[in-house]
Amino acid sequence: MPSSSVVVRRVYDAPESGDGVRVLVDRIWPRGLRKEAAHLDEWLKDVAPSSELRKWYGHMPERFEEFRHRYLDELADPARRAAFDRLRGLCEEGRLTLLTATKDVAHSNAAVLADLLSEPAG
């Protein structure tokens, strides 16, 4: 599957016509954002990292590789796996935009998910 079928954007950015299905992949609702303003198709809280992992990471880029490994381990949890499988299904149907509130989308759980979704299902 081409990786261009999955994009990562900030939930605060205005929706674009080519977004396809828009899914929030954060556990916590974004600060200051009204639900109507988010233009979401789904909010998959269960695919987000645990609160413990999120707090440990603290969006510190130097911890990203370790965060990635710990997050991948967490994705083996049945509830998280089911949510990830839902994302995989949406991705197979067409364009998928993963939304996150973090400012550094390249070092986010959404970026990890986008990388995983760009790999062949296995």
N, CA, C and O of each residue as an XYZ file, in Angstrom:
488
protein
N       0.851     -1.180      0.000
C       0.000      0.000      0.000
C       0.889      1.233      0.000
O       1.854      1.269      0.764
N       0.618      2.239     -0.810
C       1.449      3.431     -0.827
C       1.279      4.242      0.449
O       0.167      4.411      0.947
N       2.405      4.747      0.976
C       2.347      5.500      2.221
C       1.596      6.817      2.053
O       1.177      7.419      3.041
N       1.423      7.270      0.815
C       0.719      8.530      0.587
C      -0.768      8.416      0.898
O      -1.470      9.426      0.928
N      -1.263      7.183      1.132
C      -2.674      7.034      1.469
C      -2.929      7.366      2.937
O      -4.081      7.440      3.364
N      -1.858      7.567      3.716
C      -1.976      7.939      5.126
C      -1.181      9.216      5.342
O      -0.004      9.295      4.990
N      -1.831     10.208      5.920
C      -1.134     11.441      6.270
C      -1.393     11.746      7.739
O      -2.379     11.293      8.321
N      -0.487     12.524      8.325
C      -0.603     12.947      9.716
C      -0.703     14.464      9.728
O       0.099     15.162      9.108
N      -1.701     14.958     10.443
C      -1.904     16.410     10.538
C      -2.321     16.770     11.945
O      -2.745     15.921     12.728
N      -2.192     18.038     12.246
C      -2.690     18.537     13.537
C      -4.204     18.686     13.466
O      -4.745     19.137     12.456
N      -4.871     18.309     14.526
C      -6.322     18.392     14.583
C      -6.780     19.852     14.539
O      -7.920     20.131     14.166
N      -5.907     20.777     14.913
C      -6.253     22.197     14.910
C      -6.230     22.810     13.504
O      -6.794     23.882     13.284
N      -5.576     22.128     12.553
C      -5.520     22.634     11.176
C      -6.879     22.464     10.504
O      -7.617     21.521     10.789
N      -7.188     23.383      9.619
C      -8.456     23.298      8.880
C      -8.456     22.044      8.015
O      -7.423     21.677      7.454
N      -9.603     21.385      7.902
C      -9.682     20.203      7.039
C      -9.429     20.582      5.583
O      -9.706     21.703      5.156
N      -8.900     19.626      4.839
C      -8.657     19.819      3.408
C      -9.502     18.821      2.635
O      -9.863     17.764      3.152
N      -9.809     19.160      1.412
C     -10.694     18.318      0.600
C     -10.128     16.919      0.375
O     -10.895     15.972      0.199
N      -8.820     16.768      0.375
C      -8.214     15.461      0.127
C      -7.919     14.661      1.372
O      -7.202     13.662      1.302
N      -8.454     15.071      2.522
C      -8.157     14.377      3.776
C      -8.690     12.954      3.824
O      -8.107     12.102      4.495
N      -9.768     12.684      3.139
C     -10.381     11.362      3.260
C     -11.003     11.217      4.634
O     -11.617     12.154      5.144
N     -10.848     10.049      5.235
C     -11.390      9.795      6.563
C     -10.451     10.421      7.596
O      -9.244     10.180      7.583
N     -11.027     11.227      8.487
C     -10.246     11.940      9.511
C     -10.466     11.283     10.871
O     -11.587     11.214     11.373
N      -9.359     10.798     11.458
C      -9.442     10.060     12.712
C      -8.486     10.666     13.748
O      -7.283     10.777     13.511
N      -9.039     11.051     14.882
C      -8.227     11.523     15.998
C      -7.654     10.310     16.716
O      -8.396      9.403     17.095
N      -6.325     10.289     16.906
C      -5.668      9.130     17.515
C      -5.031      9.475     18.866
O      -4.108      8.792     19.309
N      -5.521     10.526     19.514
C      -5.074     10.915     20.849
C      -6.049     10.380     21.885
O      -7.235     10.210     21.603
N      -5.545     10.114     23.088
C      -6.390      9.623     24.175
C      -7.215     10.755     24.797
O      -8.339     10.541     25.252
N      -6.642     11.956     24.809
C      -7.272     13.105     25.453
C      -7.794     14.057     24.382
O      -7.134     14.281     23.368
N      -8.976     14.611     24.609
C      -9.546     15.569     23.656
C      -8.659     16.820     23.603
O      -8.206     17.297     24.643
N      -8.407     17.354     22.402
C      -7.539     18.531     22.251
C      -8.077     19.758     22.979
O      -9.266     20.066     22.905
N      -7.201     20.440     23.671
C      -7.577     21.643     24.428
C      -8.145     22.719     23.528
O      -7.624     23.000     22.448
N      -9.228     23.311     24.000
C      -9.780     24.483     23.329
C     -10.463     24.213     22.006
O     -10.807     25.156     21.293
N     -10.669     22.956     21.656
C     -11.276     22.621     20.365
C     -12.686     22.088     20.584
O     -12.888     21.112     21.307
N     -13.661     22.744     19.950
C     -15.032     22.249     20.024
C     -15.160     21.013     19.133
O     -14.521     20.917     18.086
N     -15.974     20.098     19.557
C     -16.133     18.853     18.794
C     -16.543     19.113     17.345
O     -16.060     18.443     16.433
N     -17.442     20.093     17.128
C     -17.896     20.396     15.761
C     -16.744     20.951     14.907
O     -16.707     20.728     13.697
N     -15.823     21.659     15.526
C     -14.723     22.292     14.788
C     -13.655     21.285     14.364
O     -12.828     21.591     13.504
N     -13.660     20.101     14.951
C     -12.629     19.110     14.649
C     -12.868     18.399     13.316
O     -11.926     17.888     12.711
N     -14.106     18.363     12.860
C     -14.455     17.690     11.596
C     -13.896     16.270     11.561
O     -13.200     15.883     10.622
N     -14.214     15.505     12.602
C     -13.738     14.128     12.712
C     -14.736     13.150     12.126
O     -15.946     13.377     12.149
N     -14.207     12.064     11.602
C     -15.055     10.930     11.258
C     -15.077      9.935     12.419
O     -16.083      9.268     12.662
N     -13.947      9.846     13.132
C     -13.862      8.935     14.278
C     -12.845      9.458     15.277
O     -11.960     10.242     14.936
N     -12.990      9.007     16.520
C     -12.002      9.263     17.564
C     -11.668      7.902     18.144
O     -12.480      7.305     18.852
N     -10.477      7.415     17.845
C     -10.047      6.097     18.318
C      -9.090      6.256     19.498
O      -7.871      6.200     19.333
N      -9.646      6.452     20.673
C      -8.835      6.624     21.887
C      -7.997      5.382     22.177
O      -6.870      5.482     22.663
N      -8.561      4.206     21.872
C      -7.896      2.955     22.243
C      -6.598      2.699     21.484
O      -5.806      1.852     21.897
N      -6.365      3.410     20.386
C      -5.121      3.213     19.645
C      -4.010      4.122     20.184
O      -2.852      3.987     19.789
N      -4.356      5.031     21.069
C      -3.390      5.976     21.639
C      -2.497      5.283     22.669
O      -2.875      4.258     23.237
N      -1.311      5.846     22.906
C      -0.451      5.288     23.954
C      -1.099      5.444     25.328
O      -1.970      6.290     25.529
N      -0.659      4.621     26.255
C      -1.162      4.722     27.623
C      -0.802      6.085     28.214
O       0.136      6.744     27.765
N      -1.548      6.484     29.208
C      -1.246      7.750     29.892
C       0.157      7.713     30.491
O       0.876      8.712     30.470
N       0.541      6.556     31.025
C       1.873      6.422     31.615
C       2.961      6.649     30.567
O       3.919      7.382     30.809
N       2.811      6.024     29.412
C       3.814      6.186     28.359
C       3.825      7.619     27.833
O       4.890      8.192     27.600
N       2.663      8.184     27.651
C       2.565      9.560     27.154
C       3.258     10.525     28.112
O       3.996     11.414     27.685
N       3.014     10.340     29.415
C       3.635     11.226     30.411
C       5.147     11.025     30.462
O       5.895     11.996     30.577
N       5.604      9.774     30.377
C       7.045      9.510     30.371
C       7.698     10.193     29.175
O       8.733     10.845     29.314
N       7.099     10.044     28.015
C       7.663     10.601     26.782
C       7.723     12.124     26.834
O       8.756     12.711     26.511
N       6.651     12.761     27.229
C       6.626     14.213     27.358
C       6.976     14.961     26.081
O       7.389     16.119     26.150
N       6.827     14.343     24.932
C       7.144     14.933     23.626
C       8.579     15.440     23.557
O       8.865     16.480     22.965
N       9.470     14.676     24.178
C      10.900     14.996     24.130
C      11.503     14.218     22.965
O      11.613     12.994     23.035
N      11.897     14.916     21.885
C      12.390     14.221     20.693
C      13.512     13.222     20.965
O      13.614     12.211     20.272
N      14.349     13.488     21.956
C      15.448     12.564     22.251
C      14.943     11.233     22.815
O      15.690     10.255     22.844
N      13.709     11.186     23.255
C      13.118      9.940     23.754
C      12.255      9.249     22.696
O      11.656      8.213     22.985
N      12.177      9.788     21.494
C      11.227      9.277     20.505
C      11.469      7.815     20.143
O      10.517      7.039     20.075
N      12.719      7.423     19.909
C      12.974      6.031     19.509
C      12.535      5.056     20.603
O      11.930      4.024     20.313
N      12.839      5.383     21.851
C      12.393      4.528     22.958
C      10.873      4.557     23.086
O      10.244      3.529     23.340
N      10.290      5.739     22.909
C       8.827      5.858     22.921
C       8.223      4.949     21.847
O       7.264      4.220     22.099
N       8.798      5.008     20.656
C       8.304      4.194     19.540
C       8.303      2.708     19.907
O       7.315      2.010     19.681
N       9.410      2.230     20.472
C       9.502      0.811     20.849
C       8.466      0.448     21.917
O       7.801     -0.583     21.821
N       8.338      1.296     22.920
C       7.362      1.023     23.984
C       5.929      1.078     23.448
O       5.076      0.284     23.844
N       5.684      2.014     22.554
C       4.341      2.155     21.968
C       4.006      0.939     21.107
O       2.887      0.429     21.166
N       4.953      0.477     20.320
C       4.726     -0.723     19.507
C       4.388     -1.916     20.405
O       3.532     -2.732     20.064
N       5.064     -2.012     21.552
C       4.739     -3.078     22.513
C       3.301     -2.930     23.010
O       2.570     -3.914     23.121
N       2.906     -1.695     23.306
C       1.537     -1.459     23.787
C       0.495     -1.819     22.729
O      -0.604     -2.259     23.064
N       0.832     -1.637     21.475
C      -0.131     -1.928     20.400
C      -0.465     -3.418     20.292
O      -1.390     -3.798     19.575
N       0.283     -4.252     20.998
C      -0.034     -5.683     21.028
C      -1.217     -5.978     21.954
O      -1.816     -7.050     21.868
N      -1.559     -5.036     22.838
C      -2.714     -5.184     23.725
C      -3.982     -5.370     22.876
O      -4.158     -4.664     21.884
N      -4.861     -6.304     23.247
C      -6.036     -6.593     22.403
C      -6.906     -5.379     22.054
O      -7.334     -5.248     20.907
N      -7.175     -4.498     23.009
C      -8.021     -3.328     22.711
C      -7.310     -2.384     21.742
O      -7.927     -1.850     20.820
N      -6.024     -2.188     21.955
C      -5.262     -1.315     21.041
C      -5.122     -1.979     19.669
O      -5.183     -1.309     18.639
N      -4.938     -3.280     19.665
C      -4.806     -4.006     18.396
C      -6.098     -3.886     17.582
O      -6.057     -3.692     16.367
N      -7.223     -4.002     18.251
C      -8.515     -3.889     17.564
C      -8.671     -2.488     16.978
O      -9.152     -2.338     15.854
N      -8.271     -1.463     17.726
C      -8.360     -0.093     17.221
C      -7.405      0.099     16.045
O      -7.752      0.761     15.066
N      -6.208     -0.476     16.135
C      -5.267     -0.374     15.017
C      -5.828     -1.096     13.785
O      -5.715     -0.597     12.665
N      -6.424     -2.256     13.994
C      -7.024     -2.988     12.877
C      -8.142     -2.160     12.225
O      -8.334     -2.222     11.011
N      -8.865     -1.398     13.023
C      -9.887     -0.490     12.477
C      -9.223      0.541     11.575
O      -9.723      0.824     10.487
N      -8.091      1.112     12.020
C      -7.351      2.067     11.185
C      -6.881      1.406      9.895
O      -6.978      1.992      8.817
N      -6.374      0.191     10.010
C      -5.899     -0.543      8.824
C      -7.047     -0.694      7.819
O      -6.854     -0.491      6.620
N      -8.225     -1.044      8.304
C      -9.386     -1.195      7.431
C      -9.758      0.115      6.751
O     -10.059      0.138      5.557
N      -9.737      1.206      7.513
C     -10.042      2.516      6.918
C      -9.010      2.891      5.866
O      -9.345      3.467      4.831
N      -7.770      2.565      6.136
C      -6.676      2.875      5.212
C      -6.856      2.107      3.896
O      -6.583      2.635      2.817
N      -7.308      0.880      3.998
C      -7.499      0.060      2.801
C      -8.653      0.566      1.947
O      -8.724      0.277      0.752
N      -9.568      1.332      2.571
C     -10.706      1.880      1.834
C     -10.361      3.161      1.075
O     -11.082      3.550      0.156
N      -9.271      3.813      1.452
C      -8.896      5.054      0.775
C      -8.037      5.937      1.655
O      -7.423      5.479      2.619
N      -8.006      7.195      1.308
C      -7.180      8.173      2.022
C      -7.565      8.248      3.505
O      -8.747      8.275      3.849
N      -6.546      8.280      4.377
C      -6.749      8.336      5.817
C      -5.877      9.440      6.389
O      -4.676      9.494      6.124
N      -6.486     10.321      7.175
C      -5.742     11.375      7.859
C      -5.794     11.106      9.352
O      -6.862     11.092      9.963
N      -4.608     10.892      9.931
C      -4.484     10.687     11.367
C      -4.267     12.046     12.010
O      -3.361     12.786     11.628
N      -5.099     12.369     12.983
C      -5.051     13.681     13.616
C      -4.523     13.584     15.040
O      -4.855     12.660     15.784
N      -3.696     14.555     15.401
C      -3.139     14.639     16.736
C      -3.065     16.097     17.157
O      -2.996     16.992     16.315
N      -3.081     16.331     18.453
C      -3.008     17.701     18.956
C      -1.566     18.174     19.120
O      -1.320     19.374     19.244
N      -0.620     17.254     19.122
C       0.768     17.627     19.363
C       1.311     18.561     18.286
O       0.918     18.481     17.122
N       2.210     19.438     18.688
C       2.805     20.391     17.740
C       3.828     19.717     16.839
O       3.991     20.103     15.682
N       4.520     18.707     17.369
C       5.579     18.019     16.623
C       5.033     16.701     16.082
O       5.255     15.639     16.663
N       4.322     16.782     14.972
C       3.664     15.578     14.450
C       4.661     14.509     14.017
O       4.330     13.323     14.032
N       5.866     14.897     13.634
C       6.874     13.922     13.201
C       7.336     13.038     14.352
O       7.837     11.938     14.116
N       7.178     13.496     15.593
C       7.579     12.733     16.769
C       6.350     12.412     17.626
O       6.364     12.604     18.842
N       5.307     11.929     16.988
C       4.046     11.652     17.685
C       3.630     10.203     17.500
O       4.165      9.487     16.654
N       2.664      9.789     18.308
C       2.103      8.454     18.124
C       1.435      8.335     16.748
O       1.418      7.256     16.155
N       0.892      9.436     16.248
C       0.269      9.411     14.919
C       1.304      9.085     13.843
O       1.000      8.368     12.889
N       2.519      9.604     13.988
C       3.583      9.304     13.023
C       3.959      7.820     13.085
O       4.200      7.193     12.054
N       4.008      7.266     14.294
C       4.300      5.832     14.447
C       3.211      5.006     13.759
O       3.502      4.048     13.043
N       1.960      5.390     13.988
C       0.850      4.669     13.363
C       0.905      4.776     11.836
O       0.673      3.789     11.138
N       1.208      5.960     11.321
C       1.291      6.142      9.867
C       2.365      5.249      9.271
O       2.159      4.658      8.211
N       3.522      5.142      9.946
C       4.588      4.263      9.479
C       4.121      2.810      9.460
O       4.372      2.080      8.500
N       3.443      2.400     10.525
C       2.941      1.025     10.604
C       1.918      0.740      9.499
O       1.927     -0.328      8.887
N       1.056      1.698      9.264
C       0.016      1.513      8.242
C       0.579      1.497      6.833
O      -0.056      0.978      5.915
N       1.768      2.063      6.655
C       2.372      2.068      5.322
C       3.061      0.741      5.014
O       3.451      0.482      3.875
N       3.209     -0.107      6.055
C       3.797     -1.424      5.858
C       2.703     -2.410      5.435
O       1.537     -2.236      5.790
N       3.076     -3.428      4.688
C       2.074     -4.439      4.324
C       1.505     -5.106      5.573
O       2.225     -5.358      6.539
N       0.208     -5.387      5.539
C      -0.426     -6.074      6.672
C       0.203     -7.462      6.819
O       0.487     -8.147      5.837
N       0.410     -7.850      8.078
C       1.034     -9.142      8.266
C       0.668     -9.839      9.482
O       1.149    -10.946      9.727
